[in-house]
């Protein structure tokens, strides 16, 4: 049901002939909406924020980590906006952000791989250059997943969403 509804809403947001390219974000949102039993209204709001931010990024296809973090921030904007503020003010450690967001899961959960990937990307995103380099050297993230972006996607997207909310 969630997958079909998300597909429907996305199709309504796209123009004629447009195709949605960011499958990782969509899959993440499908699993999160199932796990958290989001309402149709919440799903629509998340996808609306996602579409606005996606359009602001000027890129039809985003790398995997950007998609995941973007989807996560849009999810938070709808279900826990105070957490976005705490993250942007660095009042939250990266290792407990997902727990506070209610997205921790076990290895038996279908969404487990998405949540584990998101955890790595959040850790990478909030790390300084030295921490990022260390994660890459250890093989915990690779360039294809994260691309080159020296800033914080969480902070950038959170800032955009706060401008939209004014």
Secondary structure as the mmCIF struct_conf table of DSSP 4:
data_model
#
loop_
_struct_conf.conf_type_id
_struct_conf.id
_struct_conf.beg_label_comp_id
_struct_conf.beg_label_asym_id
_struct_conf.beg_label_seq_id
_struct_conf.end_label_comp_id
_struct_conf.end_label_asym_id
_struct_conf.end_label_seq_id
HELX_RH_AL_P HELX_RH_AL_P1 UNK A 2 UNK A 13
BEND BEND1 UNK A 14 UNK A 14
HELX_LH_PP_P HELX_LH_PP_P1 UNK A 15 UNK A 15
TURN_TY1_P TURN_TY1_P1 UNK A 16 UNK A 17
HELX_RH_AL_P HELX_RH_AL_P2 UNK A 23 UNK A 36
TURN_TY1_P TURN_TY1_P2 UNK A 37 UNK A 37
HELX_RH_AL_P HELX_RH_AL_P3 UNK A 40 UNK A 56
TURN_TY1_P TURN_TY1_P3 UNK A 57 UNK A 58
BEND BEND2 UNK A 60 UNK A 61
HELX_RH_AL_P HELX_RH_AL_P4 UNK A 64 UNK A 79
HELX_RH_AL_P HELX_RH_AL_P5 UNK A 81 UNK A 88
TURN_TY1_P TURN_TY1_P4 UNK A 89 UNK A 90
BEND BEND3 UNK A 92 UNK A 92
HELX_RH_3T_P HELX_RH_3T_P1 UNK A 94 UNK A 96
HELX_RH_AL_P HELX_RH_AL_P6 UNK A 97 UNK A 100
TURN_TY1_P TURN_TY1_P5 UNK A 101 UNK A 102
TURN_TY1_P TURN_TY1_P6 UNK A 107 UNK A 108
BEND BEND4 UNK A 109 UNK A 109
TURN_TY1_P TURN_TY1_P7 UNK A 110 UNK A 111
HELX_RH_AL_P HELX_RH_AL_P7 UNK A 112 UNK A 126
BEND BEND5 UNK A 127 UNK A 127
HELX_RH_AL_P HELX_RH_AL_P8 UNK A 129 UNK A 137
TURN_TY1_P TURN_TY1_P8 UNK A 138 UNK A 139
BEND BEND6 UNK A 140 UNK A 141
HELX_RH_AL_P HELX_RH_AL_P9 UNK A 143 UNK A 146
BEND BEND7 UNK A 148 UNK A 148
BEND BEND8 UNK A 151 UNK A 151
HELX_RH_AL_P HELX_RH_AL_P10 UNK A 153 UNK A 165
#
